[in-house]
Amino acid sequence: MLNSDSVYERLNRIFRDVLDDDAIVLRAETTAADVEGWDSMANVQLMLGVEQEFGVHLSAGQMQALHNVGDLVTAIVRRAA
Amino acid sequence: MISNLFETLAWLPRPPAEFKQRLGEAMAFDAPGPALRALATHALDAANLRRLSAAVAQLAARGISLAPLAPFRLGVLGNGTLDLIVPALVGSALRHGVALECVTVPYGLYPREILDPQSAINRAGCDAVLLALDARALPLQAADASPAQALDMIDSFRDNLRRHGGTTCIVQTLASFPEALFGSADRRIAGAPRHLVDAFNRDLVARLEGSPDILFDVAGLAETVGLARWHCPAQWNVAKLPFADACVPLYADHVGRLLGAMRGKSRRCLVLDLDNTVWGGVIGDDGLEGIEIAEGHAVGEAFRAVQRLALDLRGRGIVLAVSSKNDDAVARRAFRDHPEMLLRENHLAVFQANWNDKASNIKAIAEELSLGLDSFVFLDDNPVERGIVRQILPEVAVPELPDDPAYYARTLAAAGYFESLAFSEEDRRRADFYQRNAERVALKQSAGDLGAYYASLGMEIHFAPFDAVGRARIVQLINKSNQFNLTTRRYSEAEVAALEEDREAFTLQVRLTDVFGDNGMISVVICRTAGSGTWVIDTWLMSCRVLGRSVEQMVLRELVLAARRRGIDRLVGRYIPSGRNAMVADHYAALGFSRDGDAWVLDVASPEPAPTMKIVRSPAFDGPLEGLPLEARPLENQATAA
């Protein structure tokens, strides 16, 4: 079982890598609007990074249902369990 | 991992941990081209390729030349999302000697861009346009579809780009989809998806005949990776990625090869190591009969595959050479006398078998053949040799090799160093043109600073007296080593076991570790007390694999320190020629011993060699000292850092 602290830590790394911004710190309520450069193409890269890092696959429907980083973390923890 | 050798670009070394920092440093150089190319020559993921691409764009904006990399402007058109692919193309092109600038158009607009004479792509002055189209872009879906219609479309694109943009096209074959309709009959039934794609690919090749346009065999690439891995329906649906993101670095590397080939950057000479690369085993120790190269033998066939690939490459014009740490006559014997060898001396332009470092040898080969170092590929199973050549001659391509020799040939071929756009009669004869019949060339000078390289290896040398744990390996080395072996005295297991308890003997088993791992036991020494204050070095041998890394100096240092502790005044060594150990004829002279008749003598009061690596000494040395007076015992178990 993944713990959500470590998921945040790994997500921070993915986001920093993709958006090339080492200052990013994600919180549950963070949305695309809060992070500079998080556009639709970056979103694709972020999701690819998540799949690779956690070995989980999120379907298009599951991705659409995500509203913020907290939803993403919940989805990752559930899928990886 | 062997199963994804291709997607992981397994022939390239992993990137350094400080990649970002090194890129930042390279950006500040006056001529950053070579440093960028060196950084690109790692197995890079999407993020690092993007960083390189951003660096190239920044340097271009500042007007800084990337020479000697060849500038290239490539239009990239496709029916899928190219945002992930374009940065990877730029980063990967560096690896192939090309400073790439990409011209793209907004998603979905490529047909208009091609057909409009005034479009951005047609006015951009592209050196080539990559038509990154897959089956979804072409009229191949309907049950009554015909490949001719799709091919006419491609012809019209090529024609327009040539007329309006004055450019060459790079045209892709189509990767079939894994979804079959009938099953096996998909290849037979006209109109079935696989039948259509097969027909398209075959006819596309025919239509390119006589045209300057270039074929990019994406179908072959996708089959190599596996169609199920290549096509990812989820990624197509979500982001219109034309193929799985995991395959982007590989795809981009293949485009880089084609661009490099267009700019004359493909490699032209393959330099081969011999022991454990071209045959299994060490010929100097195992003998002509001991090397593994036989057909029908699992180990032998792995090495035969390397030889066969080298011969096939020679057949298409690649020059072959040898650089091996070996005795020249011993190494040549395999090529002359071993019935199972496929490679023979007359296939080789230069034959460098000596004990010098390989960077110097490759440099000498390049000068002799008048080929640039960037024409060279060097194949060697030993990571230390690979590291030396990469560090000192960064222009030379040096593939990583997996542990299992069965994959050597595949890895070399997968690297695509010899990408060629066409094949002519002239190519066929090129290897003969360079042929110098296994000539040996003189070294002019050492190619670079080996000391700094060895210092970077983090070497740790471990000394212990003979013991039961090491016994089997000690016996093996004593009875097998021929080349770096001063006296070639063979001892049975019982004799070696007796030495463990022999108070009149001083023994050393030596291990070496470095950043690449544990080299295992690499040296064995036996000294016997002879008269008062003298140790006669009965046996001194070393594995040639660690030659040139000052292991023998560290062993001497250990002998001198141990001798002093035990009240010994002098070391006496002998070189007994065996016909196979000529390489150590000057061993004692080089270590500062003085000649005394047929022996060599060293006064242990003379200063010991300075440590050049970390030294770890087994506490077991203290055991046999118990009977000695206190002042003769070691004060401490010194461990000295280099």
Interface residues (C-beta under 8 A of the other chain):
Chain A: D17 V18 D20 M41 V44 Q45 M47 L48 Q52 H57 S59 A60 M63
Chain B: A46 A47 R50 R51 A54 T81 D83 L84 A234 Q235 N237 V238 A239 L241 D245 A246
